[in-house]
Amino acid sequence: MHEELDDVAQVTVVSNNRVGGRLAAEHLAALGHTRALVAGATPGLASSRLRVEGFSDAWLERTGRAPLV
């Protein structure tokens, strides 16, 4: 589940997609990878957009190159 719902009285799990993308990029860069391709990003889906943004930001910071999206 991506969104917290105030009117739902259930336990929910919420992820931080931007941080998840960032962690993935940092992990790959730490392994020595210098090029990246982001595949499978779903246009219009907020969780996908946030993961790509987090990955792209971290990849550029760590490698000086933008990933292919």
Residue pairs with C-beta under 8 A, 6 or more apart in sequence:
1 12
1 13
1 14
2 14
2 15
2 17
2 46
2 47
3 14
4 12
4 14
5 12
15 47
17 46
17 47
17 48
17 50
17 51
17 54
18 50
18 51
18 53
18 54
19 54
20 51
20 54
21 50
21 51
21 52
21 53
21 54
21 55
21 56
21 58
22 54
22 55
22 57
22 58
23 54
23 58
24 51
24 55
25 36
25 54
25 55
25 56
25 57
25 58
25 59
25 62
25 67
26 58
26 62
28 36
28 59
29 58
29 59
29 62
29 63
33 63
34 63
34 65
35 65
35 67
35 68
36 55
36 59
36 63
36 67
36 68
37 67
37 68
37 69
38 52
38 55
38 56
38 67
38 68
38 69
41 48
41 49
41 51
41 52
41 69
42 48
52 69
55 67
56 66
56 67
56 69
59 65
59 66
59 67
60 66
60 67
